[in-house]
Amino acid sequence: MMKAFSSKNGLPLKITTEWTSDEYWQRKHKDTDDLYSMRVDGWLVRINGVKFPRPQLSNDVDGEFMDYSYRYTPKEEQTPKGEKIAIKRALMEYEQN
C-alpha cells in the first residue's frame, strides 16, 4: 500500500506498509549454543524508504545489541484500522527525528 502524506515541513512523504510474520533466534546463555525462537508479528512502515519502528537497543546475556524485531502491533492487528494506527505511530516517530 502506498500513500502520499505531507510532513510538518510540507514535504511529500511516500508511505508503505507491510504485515510481517517473522521468527527470530537468540541464544539462551552466553556460553552455550542453545537457541530459542521468538515469533514476531506486526506492521512495518516505511516512510521515504526509512523503516519504522526503528531498531531498539536491548540487553541480553551477551551484552547490548540492536533489536530489529520491534513491530507495531495494535489490538486490531491485520486489519485496515490496525494499519492506520501503525501509520499514525510511525508518523509520530518520524516527526520526532
Phi and psi in degrees as GROMACS dihedral restraints (atoms count N, CA, C in turn):
[ dihedral_restraints ]
;  ai    aj    ak    al  type     phi  dphi    fc
    3     4     5     6     1  -128.9    20    10
    4     5     6     7     1   132.8    20    10
    6     7     8     9     1  -135.8    20    10
    7     8     9    10     1   158.8    20    10
    9    10    11    12     1  -115.2    20    10
   10    11    12    13     1   126.3    20    10
   12    13    14    15     1  -125.0    20    10
   13    14    15    16     1   168.1    20    10
   15    16    17    18     1  -111.8    20    10
   16    17    18    19     1   139.8    20    10
   18    19    20    21     1   -83.8    20    10
   19    20    21    22     1   177.5    20    10
   21    22    23    24     1   -65.4    20    10
   22    23    24    25     1   -18.2    20    10
   24    25    26    27     1   -87.5    20    10
   25    26    27    28     1    -1.1    20    10
   27    28    29    30     1    84.1    20    10
   28    29    30    31     1     4.6    20    10
   30    31    32    33     1   -81.9    20    10
   31    32    33    34     1   142.0    20    10
   33    34    35    36     1   -70.6    20    10
   34    35    36    37     1   143.9    20    10
   36    37    38    39     1  -117.3    20    10
   37    38    39    40     1   134.6    20    10
   39    40    41    42     1   -99.1    20    10
   40    41    42    43     1   120.9    20    10
   42    43    44    45     1  -119.9    20    10
   43    44    45    46     1   128.4    20    10
   45    46    47    48     1  -124.5    20    10
   46    47    48    49     1   148.9    20    10
   48    49    50    51     1  -127.4    20    10
   49    50    51    52     1   152.8    20    10
   51    52    53    54     1  -150.9    20    10
   52    53    54    55     1   129.6    20    10
   54    55    56    57     1   -85.5    20    10
   55    56    57    58     1   126.3    20    10
   57    58    59    60     1  -119.4    20    10
   58    59    60    61     1   149.5    20    10
   60    61    62    63     1  -130.0    20    10
   61    62    63    64     1   100.7    20    10
   63    64    65    66     1  -120.1    20    10
   64    65    66    67     1   159.1    20    10
   66    67    68    69     1  -126.3    20    10
   67    68    69    70     1   124.4    20    10
   69    70    71    72     1  -109.8    20    10
   70    71    72    73     1   144.3    20    10
   72    73    74    75     1  -113.3    20    10
   73    74    75    76     1   136.1    20    10
   75    76    77    78     1  -136.5    20    10
   76    77    78    79     1   156.7    20    10
   78    79    80    81     1   -75.6    20    10
   79    80    81    82     1   143.3    20    10
   81    82    83    84     1   -76.1    20    10
   82    83    84    85     1   -41.3    20    10
   84    85    86    87     1  -137.9    20    10
   85    86    87    88     1   151.9    20    10
   87    88    89    90     1   -60.7    20    10
   88    89    90    91     1   -36.5    20    10
   90    91    92    93     1   -95.0    20    10
   91    92    93    94     1     3.3    20    10
   93    94    95    96     1  -126.5    20    10
   94    95    96    97     1   168.5    20    10
   96    97    98    99     1  -100.3    20    10
   97    98    99   100     1    13.2    20    10
   99   100   101   102     1   -67.1    20    10
  100   101   102   103     1   129.5    20    10
  102   103   104   105     1  -115.7    20    10
  103   104   105   106     1   155.2    20    10
  105   106   107   108     1  -133.9    20    10
  106   107   108   109     1   151.7    20    10
  108   109   110   111     1  -103.8    20    10
  109   110   111   112     1   151.4    20    10
  111   112   113   114     1  -132.1    20    10
  112   113   114   115     1   121.6    20    10
  114   115   116   117     1   -86.4    20    10
  115   116   117   118     1   132.4    20    10
  117   118   119   120     1  -130.7    20    10
  118   119   120   121     1   116.5    20    10
  120   121   122   123     1  -118.7    20    10
  121   122   123   124     1   140.4    20    10
  123   124   125   126     1   162.4    20    10
  124   125   126   127     1  -176.2    20    10
  126   127   128   129     1   -90.6    20    10
  127   128   129   130     1   133.4    20    10
  129   130   131   132     1  -107.8    20    10
  130   131   132   133     1   133.9    20    10
  132   133   134   135     1  -121.8    20    10
  133   134   135   136     1   133.9    20    10
  135   136   137   138     1  -113.2    20    10
  136   137   138   139     1   128.0    20    10
  138   139   140   141     1  -117.0    20    10
  139   140   141   142     1   114.9    20    10
  141   142   143   144     1    50.8    20    10
  142   143   144   145     1    39.2    20    10
  144   145   146   147     1    86.0    20    10
  145   146   147   148     1    -5.6    20    10
  147   148   149   150     1   -95.1    20    10
  148   149   150   151     1   127.9    20    10
  150   151   152   153     1   -81.2    20    10
  151   152   153   154     1   135.0    20    10
  153   154   155   156     1  -128.2    20    10
  154   155   156   157     1   144.6    20    10
  156   157   158   159     1   -69.4    20    10
  157   158   159   160     1   151.4    20    10
  159   160   161   162     1   -70.4    20    10
  160   161   162   163     1   151.9    20    10
  162   163   164   165     1   -58.1    20    10
  163   164   165   166     1   146.9    20    10
  165   166   167   168     1  -110.9    20    10
  166   167   168   169     1   145.1    20    10
  168   169   170   171     1   -78.5    20    10
  169   170   171   172     1   121.2    20    10
  171   172   173   174     1  -124.8    20    10
  172   173   174   175     1   167.3    20    10
  174   175   176   177     1  -119.7    20    10
  175   176   177   178     1   145.1    20    10
  177   178   179   180     1  -143.7    20    10
  178   179   180   181     1  -167.1    20    10
  180   181   182   183     1   -65.3    20    10
  181   182   183   184     1   -24.1    20    10
  183   184   185   186     1   -88.2    20    10
  184   185   186   187     1    -6.7    20    10
  186   187   188   189     1   119.2    20    10
  187   188   189   190     1  -159.3    20    10
  189   190   191   192     1   -82.9    20    10
  190   191   192   193     1   147.3    20    10
  192   193   194   195     1  -153.3    20    10
  193   194   195   196     1   159.6    20    10
  195   196   197   198     1   -83.6    20    10
  196   197   198   199     1   122.5    20    10
  198   199   200   201     1   -99.6    20    10
  199   200   201   202     1   112.5    20    10
  201   202   203   204     1   -94.1    20    10
  202   203   204   205     1     9.3    20    10
  204   205   206   207     1   -86.8    20    10
  205   206   207   208     1    -3.7    20    10
  207   208   209   210     1   -66.8    20    10
  208   209   210   211     1   138.5    20    10
  210   211   212   213     1  -140.0    20    10
  211   212   213   214     1   158.9    20    10
  213   214   215   216     1   -84.4    20    10
  214   215   216   217     1   119.5    20    10
  216   217   218   219     1  -130.5    20    10
  217   218   219   220     1    76.6    20    10
  219   220   221   222     1   -68.2    20    10
  220   221   222   223     1   161.4    20    10
  222   223   224   225     1   -63.4    20    10
  223   224   225   226     1   -21.4    20    10
  225   226   227   228     1   -76.7    20    10
  226   227   228   229     1   -14.2    20    10
  228   229   230   231     1    48.8    20    10
  229   230   231   232     1  -121.4    20    10
  231   232   233   234     1   -87.1    20    10
  232   233   234   235     1    61.4    20    10
  234   235   236   237     1  -131.7    20    10
  235   236   237   238     1   163.7    20    10
  237   238   239   240     1   -57.0    20    10
  238   239   240   241     1   -36.1    20    10
  240   241   242   243     1   -65.5    20    10
  241   242   243   244     1   -43.9    20    10
  243   244   245   246     1   -62.3    20    10
  244   245   246   247     1   -37.0    20    10
  246   247   248   249     1   -64.2    20    10
  247   248   249   250     1   -42.4    20    10
  249   250   251   252     1   -63.7    20    10
  250   251   252   253     1   -39.2    20    10
  252   253   254   255     1   -63.0    20    10
  253   254   255   256     1   -43.0    20    10
  255   256   257   258     1   -63.0    20    10
  256   257   258   259     1   -41.3    20    10
  258   259   260   261     1   -63.0    20    10
  259   260   261   262     1   -43.5    20    10
  261   262   263   264     1   -61.0    20    10
  262   263   264   265     1   -43.4    20    10
  264   265   266   267     1   -64.9    20    10
  265   266   267   268     1   -41.2    20    10
  267   268   269   270     1   -64.8    20    10
  268   269   270   271     1   -40.2    20    10
  270   271   272   273     1   -63.8    20    10
  271   272   273   274     1   -38.8    20    10
  273   274   275   276     1   -63.2    20    10
  274   275   276   277     1   -43.2    20    10
  276   277   278   279     1   -67.8    20    10
  277   278   279   280     1   -37.3    20    10
  279   280   281   282     1   -63.6    20    10
  280   281   282   283     1   -43.5    20    10
  282   283   284   285     1   -69.0    20    10
  283   284   285   286     1   -25.9    20    10
  285   286   287   288     1   -73.2    20    10
  286   287   288   289     1   -25.0    20    10
